[in-house]
């Protein structure tokens, strides 16, 4: 089963042709897509997209690059959404130290509070980890949650091992398709297949054959084929195993009907 574990189908880049994008993904064999929110203001849009398109499943959270606009009351809104919205995870949450001048303390506050909510609702988390993996792992050791996915992972093998020890899967997508991404491709080739899930992050992180264009969930089969080539296995094996991994770490997808 092909599962896109990270796709922003609600994004404005899809406003003109969202129906066609969803249909193309389905035609390409993508059985399920996880649609993570990034802030309180798009909780409703994520909900609408997931209700409109079969196989789309919501996650709700406040992205680290949006916490500068967040207020503590947004955490209460998130709590209410998690209680009412049948999410498969809390996300997209985490830390981002790539952008200069970010308020790291503010990011850490919202991250820890959302980890507490994930623990309260017994939900996995979808993590944004850009240039902040060690700080995120420190928080995960403090606030133990029900696993989840380190989205767009590009850390060290030691960091990968620590995520796995804490019950997390690692998300691989378009960045892996670039031949110059030597470190990332080596991770994709050598990490235990049990820890890998596939993602597009559409409309972002387009694969090599798109370049700077808009990414879409319909690219997931070709991304799976790249991973299969790197590992020297049949693409069907990659689809089956990464789909199983996604369902294992996001069990509510199965509980609510996907793959039945």
C-alpha positions as a Markdown table, in Angstrom:
| # | Residue | x | y | z |
|---|---|---|---|---|
| 1 | Unk | 0.0 | 0.0 | 0.0 |
| 2 | Unk | 1.3 | 3.4 | -0.9 |
| 3 | Unk | 0.8 | 6.0 | 1.8 |
| 4 | Unk | 1.9 | 9.6 | 1.6 |
| 5 | Unk | 2.6 | 10.3 | 5.3 |
| 6 | Unk | 3.1 | 14.1 | 4.7 |
| 7 | Unk | 1.1 | 16.0 | 2.1 |
| 8 | Unk | -0.3 | 19.6 | 2.4 |
| 9 | Unk | -3.2 | 19.1 | 0.1 |
| 10 | Unk | -4.9 | 22.0 | 1.8 |
| 11 | Unk | -2.2 | 24.4 | 0.7 |
| 12 | Unk | -3.1 | 27.4 | -1.5 |
| 13 | Unk | -0.9 | 26.1 | -4.3 |
| 14 | Unk | -3.7 | 23.5 | -4.9 |
| 15 | Unk | -6.7 | 25.8 | -4.8 |
| 16 | Unk | -7.0 | 25.9 | -8.6 |
| 17 | Unk | -7.0 | 22.2 | -9.2 |
| 18 | Unk | -7.2 | 20.3 | -5.9 |
| 19 | Unk | -9.9 | 17.9 | -7.3 |
| 20 | Unk | -7.5 | 16.9 | -10.1 |
| 21 | Unk | -4.5 | 16.5 | -7.8 |
| 22 | Unk | -6.4 | 14.2 | -5.5 |
| 23 | Unk | -7.8 | 12.2 | -8.4 |
| 24 | Unk | -4.3 | 11.9 | -10.0 |
| 25 | Unk | -2.9 | 10.6 | -6.7 |
| 26 | Unk | -5.6 | 8.0 | -6.4 |
| 27 | Unk | -5.1 | 7.0 | -10.0 |
| 28 | Unk | -1.3 | 6.6 | -9.3 |
| 29 | Unk | -2.1 | 4.1 | -6.5 |
| 30 | Unk | -1.7 | 6.4 | -3.5 |
| 31 | Unk | -4.2 | 4.7 | -1.0 |
| 32 | Unk | -3.9 | 7.2 | 1.8 |
| 33 | Unk | -2.5 | 10.7 | 2.5 |
| 34 | Unk | -1.8 | 12.3 | 5.9 |
| 35 | Unk | -2.7 | 16.1 | 5.8 |
| 36 | Unk | -0.9 | 17.9 | 8.6 |
| 37 | Unk | -2.0 | 21.3 | 9.8 |
| 38 | Unk | 0.4 | 24.1 | 10.5 |
| 39 | Unk | -1.6 | 26.6 | 12.6 |
| 40 | Unk | -5.0 | 27.2 | 14.2 |
| 41 | Unk | -6.1 | 29.1 | 11.1 |
| 42 | Unk | -5.9 | 26.1 | 8.8 |
| 43 | Unk | -7.5 | 23.4 | 11.1 |
| 44 | Unk | -10.8 | 23.9 | 9.4 |
| 45 | Unk | -9.3 | 23.7 | 5.9 |
| 46 | Unk | -7.5 | 20.4 | 6.8 |
| 47 | Unk | -10.7 | 19.0 | 8.2 |
| 48 | Unk | -12.6 | 20.0 | 5.0 |
| 49 | Unk | -10.0 | 18.4 | 2.7 |
| 50 | Unk | -10.0 | 15.2 | 4.6 |
| 51 | Unk | -13.8 | 15.0 | 4.6 |
| 52 | Unk | -14.0 | 15.8 | 0.9 |
| 53 | Unk | -11.3 | 13.3 | -0.4 |
| 54 | Unk | -11.4 | 9.6 | 0.5 |
| 55 | Unk | -8.1 | 8.4 | 1.9 |
| 56 | Unk | -7.1 | 11.7 | 3.4 |
| 57 | Unk | -6.5 | 11.7 | 7.1 |
| 58 | Unk | -5.9 | 14.8 | 9.3 |
| 59 | Unk | -3.2 | 15.7 | 11.8 |
| 60 | Unk | -3.5 | 18.9 | 13.8 |
| 61 | Unk | -0.7 | 21.0 | 15.2 |
| 62 | Unk | 1.2 | 24.3 | 15.2 |
| 63 | Unk | 4.3 | 24.3 | 13.0 |
| 64 | Unk | 7.4 | 25.8 | 14.6 |
| 65 | Unk | 7.7 | 28.5 | 11.9 |
| 66 | Unk | 4.1 | 29.6 | 12.8 |
| 67 | Unk | 4.5 | 29.9 | 16.5 |
| 68 | Unk | 5.5 | 33.6 | 16.2 |
| 69 | Unk | 1.9 | 34.3 | 15.3 |
| 70 | Unk | 0.4 | 31.9 | 17.9 |
| 71 | Unk | -1.1 | 32.7 | 21.3 |
| 72 | Unk | -1.6 | 30.4 | 24.2 |
| 73 | Unk | -5.3 | 30.2 | 23.4 |
| 74 | Unk | -4.3 | 28.4 | 20.2 |
| 75 | Unk | -3.2 | 25.5 | 22.3 |
| 76 | Unk | -6.7 | 25.3 | 23.8 |
| 77 | Unk | -8.1 | 25.3 | 20.2 |
| 78 | Unk | -5.8 | 22.5 | 19.3 |
| 79 | Unk | -6.9 | 20.6 | 22.4 |
| 80 | Unk | -10.5 | 20.9 | 21.3 |
| 81 | Unk | -9.7 | 19.9 | 17.7 |
| 82 | Unk | -7.8 | 16.8 | 18.9 |
| 83 | Unk | -10.9 | 15.9 | 20.9 |
| 84 | Unk | -13.3 | 16.4 | 18.1 |
| 85 | Unk | -11.5 | 15.9 | 14.8 |
| 86 | Unk | -10.5 | 12.2 | 14.7 |
| 87 | Unk | -6.9 | 13.0 | 14.0 |
| 88 | Unk | -4.3 | 10.3 | 13.2 |
| 89 | Unk | -1.5 | 12.3 | 14.8 |
| 90 | Unk | -0.5 | 15.6 | 16.3 |
| 91 | Unk | 1.4 | 17.6 | 13.7 |
| 92 | Unk | 3.1 | 19.2 | 12.1 |
| 93 | Unk | 5.1 | 20.2 | 15.2 |
| 94 | Unk | 8.7 | 20.5 | 16.2 |
| 95 | Unk | 11.6 | 22.9 | 16.0 |
| 96 | Unk | 13.3 | 24.7 | 13.1 |
| 97 | Unk | 16.7 | 26.3 | 13.7 |
| 98 | Unk | 17.5 | 26.7 | 10.0 |
| 99 | Unk | 15.8 | 30.2 | 9.8 |
| 100 | Unk | 18.0 | 32.9 | 11.4 |
| 101 | Unk | 16.5 | 34.9 | 14.2 |
| 102 | Unk | 13.8 | 32.5 | 15.3 |
| 103 | Unk | 12.7 | 32.6 | 18.9 |
| 104 | Unk | 14.0 | 29.3 | 20.0 |
| 105 | Unk | 12.4 | 29.6 | 23.5 |
| 106 | Unk | 9.0 | 30.3 | 22.0 |
| 107 | Unk | 9.4 | 27.3 | 19.6 |
| 108 | Unk | 10.4 | 25.1 | 22.5 |
| 109 | Unk | 7.4 | 26.2 | 24.6 |
| 110 | Unk | 4.9 | 25.4 | 21.9 |
| 111 | Unk | 6.6 | 22.1 | 21.0 |
| 112 | Unk | 6.6 | 20.9 | 24.6 |
| 113 | Unk | 3.0 | 21.9 | 25.1 |
| 114 | Unk | 2.0 | 20.0 | 22.0 |
| 115 | Unk | 3.9 | 16.9 | 23.1 |
| 116 | Unk | 1.9 | 17.0 | 26.3 |
| 117 | Unk | -1.3 | 17.1 | 24.3 |
| 118 | Unk | -0.1 | 14.2 | 22.2 |
| 119 | Unk | 0.5 | 12.2 | 25.4 |
| 120 | Unk | -2.9 | 13.2 | 26.8 |
| 121 | Unk | -4.7 | 12.0 | 23.7 |
| 122 | Unk | -2.4 | 9.0 | 23.2 |
| 123 | Unk | -1.5 | 10.1 | 19.7 |
| 124 | Unk | 1.8 | 9.8 | 17.7 |
| 125 | Unk | 3.4 | 13.0 | 16.4 |
| 126 | Unk | 4.6 | 14.3 | 13.0 |
| 127 | Unk | 7.8 | 16.1 | 13.6 |
| 128 | Unk | 9.4 | 19.0 | 11.7 |
| 129 | Unk | 13.1 | 18.6 | 12.6 |
| 130 | Unk | 15.1 | 21.0 | 10.3 |
| 131 | Unk | 18.5 | 21.7 | 11.9 |
| 132 | Unk | 17.2 | 20.9 | 15.3 |
| 133 | Unk | 17.3 | 17.1 | 15.7 |
| 134 | Unk | 19.3 | 17.0 | 19.0 |
| 135 | Unk | 17.1 | 19.5 | 20.6 |
| 136 | Unk | 14.0 | 17.6 | 19.5 |
| 137 | Unk | 15.4 | 14.3 | 20.8 |
| 138 | Unk | 16.0 | 15.9 | 24.1 |
| 139 | Unk | 12.4 | 17.0 | 24.3 |
| 140 | Unk | 11.2 | 13.5 | 23.3 |
| 141 | Unk | 13.2 | 11.9 | 26.1 |
| 142 | Unk | 11.5 | 14.3 | 28.5 |
| 143 | Unk | 8.0 | 14.0 | 27.1 |
| 144 | Unk | 7.6 | 10.4 | 26.0 |
| 145 | Unk | 4.9 | 10.1 | 23.4 |
| 146 | Unk | 3.5 | 7.3 | 21.3 |
| 147 | Unk | 6.1 | 7.5 | 18.6 |
| 148 | Unk | 5.5 | 9.1 | 15.2 |
| 149 | Unk | 7.4 | 10.3 | 12.2 |
| 150 | Unk | 10.5 | 12.5 | 11.8 |
| 151 | Unk | 9.4 | 14.2 | 8.6 |
| 152 | Unk | 12.1 | 14.9 | 6.0 |
| 153 | Unk | 14.8 | 13.3 | 8.0 |
| 154 | Unk | 18.3 | 14.2 | 7.0 |
| 155 | Unk | 20.3 | 13.7 | 10.2 |
| 156 | Unk | 23.1 | 11.4 | 11.2 |
| 157 | Unk | 22.9 | 7.6 | 11.5 |
| 158 | Unk | 23.3 | 8.0 | 15.3 |
| 159 | Unk | 20.4 | 10.4 | 15.4 |
| 160 | Unk | 18.4 | 8.0 | 13.2 |
| 161 | Unk | 19.1 | 5.2 | 15.7 |
| 162 | Unk | 17.9 | 7.3 | 18.6 |
| 163 | Unk | 14.6 | 8.1 | 16.8 |
| 164 | Unk | 14.2 | 4.4 | 16.2 |
| 165 | Unk | 14.9 | 3.7 | 19.8 |
| 166 | Unk | 12.1 | 6.1 | 20.8 |
| 167 | Unk | 9.7 | 4.4 | 18.5 |
| 168 | Unk | 9.8 | 6.7 | 15.5 |
| 169 | Unk | 9.8 | 6.2 | 11.8 |
| 170 | Unk | 11.8 | 8.4 | 9.4 |
| 171 | Unk | 10.2 | 10.1 | 6.4 |
| 172 | Unk | 11.9 | 10.0 | 3.0 |
| 173 | Unk | 10.7 | 11.9 | -0.1 |
| 174 | Unk | 11.8 | 14.0 | -2.9 |
| 175 | Unk | 15.1 | 15.1 | -1.5 |
| 176 | Unk | 16.3 | 11.5 | -1.7 |
| 177 | Unk | 15.8 | 11.5 | -5.5 |
| 178 | Unk | 18.7 | 13.9 | -6.2 |
| 179 | Unk | 22.0 | 12.1 | -7.1 |
| 180 | Unk | 24.0 | 14.8 | -5.3 |
| 181 | Unk | 22.2 | 14.0 | -2.0 |
| 182 | Unk | 24.9 | 11.4 | -1.1 |
| 183 | Unk | 24.4 | 11.3 | 2.7 |
| 184 | Unk | 20.6 | 11.1 | 2.4 |
| 185 | Unk | 20.7 | 8.4 | -0.2 |
| 186 | Unk | 23.2 | 6.4 | 1.9 |
| 187 | Unk | 20.8 | 6.6 | 4.8 |
| 188 | Unk | 17.9 | 5.5 | 2.5 |
| 189 | Unk | 20.0 | 2.6 | 1.3 |
| 190 | Unk | 21.3 | 1.3 | 4.7 |
| 191 | Unk | 18.8 | 2.1 | 7.4 |
| 192 | Unk | 16.5 | -0.7 | 8.4 |
| 193 | Unk | 13.5 | -0.7 | 6.0 |
| 194 | Unk | 11.3 | -1.2 | 9.1 |
| 195 | Unk | 12.0 | 2.4 | 10.1 |
| 196 | Unk | 11.2 | 4.1 | 6.7 |
| 197 | Unk | 8.0 | 5.7 | 5.5 |
| 198 | Unk | 7.4 | 7.6 | 2.3 |
| 199 | Unk | 6.2 | 11.2 | 1.9 |
| 200 | Unk | 6.0 | 14.0 | -0.6 |
| 201 | Unk | 5.5 | 17.1 | 1.5 |
| 202 | Unk | 3.6 | 18.4 | -1.5 |
| 203 | Unk | 3.5 | 21.1 | -2.8 |
| 204 | Unk | 7.1 | 21.4 | -1.3 |
| 205 | Unk | 10.3 | 19.3 | -1.6 |
| 206 | Unk | 9.8 | 18.4 | -5.3 |
| 207 | Unk | 11.7 | 15.4 | -6.6 |
| 208 | Unk | 14.6 | 15.7 | -9.1 |
| 209 | Unk | 12.4 | 15.2 | -12.2 |
| 210 | Unk | 10.2 | 18.2 | -11.2 |
| 211 | Unk | 13.1 | 20.5 | -10.1 |
| 212 | Unk | 11.6 | 23.8 | -8.9 |
| 213 | Unk | 8.1 | 23.0 | -9.9 |
| 214 | Unk | 5.1 | 22.1 | -7.7 |
| 215 | Unk | 5.2 | 18.7 | -6.0 |
| 216 | Unk | 2.2 | 16.5 | -5.8 |
| 217 | Unk | 1.2 | 13.3 | -4.1 |
| 218 | Unk | 1.0 | 11.5 | -7.5 |
| 219 | Unk | 4.8 | 11.6 | -7.5 |
| 220 | Unk | 4.9 | 9.0 | -4.6 |
| 221 | Unk | 5.2 | 5.9 | -6.9 |
| 222 | Unk | 8.3 | 7.3 | -8.6 |
| 223 | Unk | 9.8 | 8.2 | -5.2 |
| 224 | Unk | 9.1 | 4.6 | -4.1 |
| 225 | Unk | 10.9 | 3.4 | -7.2 |
| 226 | Unk | 14.0 | 5.5 | -6.3 |
| 227 | Unk | 14.1 | 3.9 | -2.9 |
| 228 | Unk | 13.7 | 0.5 | -4.4 |
| 229 | Unk | 16.6 | 1.2 | -6.8 |
| 230 | Unk | 18.8 | 2.4 | -4.0 |
| 231 | Unk | 18.1 | -0.7 | -1.9 |
| 232 | Unk | 18.2 | -3.2 | -4.8 |
| 233 | Unk | 14.7 | -4.5 | -4.2 |
| 234 | Unk | 11.5 | -4.7 | -6.2 |
| 235 | Unk | 9.3 | -1.5 | -5.9 |
| 236 | Unk | 6.4 | -3.7 | -4.7 |
| 237 | Unk | 8.4 | -4.6 | -1.7 |
| 238 | Unk | 9.0 | -0.9 | -0.9 |
| 239 | Unk | 5.3 | -0.1 | -1.3 |
| 240 | Unk | 4.2 | -2.9 | 0.9 |
| 241 | Unk | 6.8 | -2.4 | 3.6 |
| 242 | Unk | 6.6 | 1.4 | 3.9 |
| 243 | Unk | 2.8 | 1.2 | 3.8 |
| 244 | Unk | 2.9 | -1.3 | 6.7 |
| 245 | Unk | 5.3 | 1.0 | 8.6 |
| 246 | Unk | 3.0 | 3.9 | 8.2 |
| 247 | Unk | 0.0 | 2.0 | 9.4 |
| 248 | Unk | 2.1 | 0.7 | 12.3 |
| 249 | Unk | 3.0 | 4.2 | 13.5 |
| 250 | Unk | -0.3 | 5.8 | 12.6 |
| 251 | Unk | -2.7 | 3.0 | 13.5 |
| 252 | Unk | -5.8 | 5.2 | 13.4 |
| 253 | Unk | -5.6 | 5.2 | 9.6 |
| 254 | Unk | -6.4 | 1.5 | 9.8 |
| 255 | Unk | -8.9 | 1.8 | 12.6 |
| 256 | Unk | -10.9 | 4.4 | 10.6 |
| 257 | Unk | -11.0 | 2.4 | 7.5 |
| 258 | Unk | -7.9 | 2.7 | 5.2 |
| 259 | Unk | -6.6 | -0.5 | 3.8 |
| 260 | Unk | -9.7 | -2.5 | 4.9 |
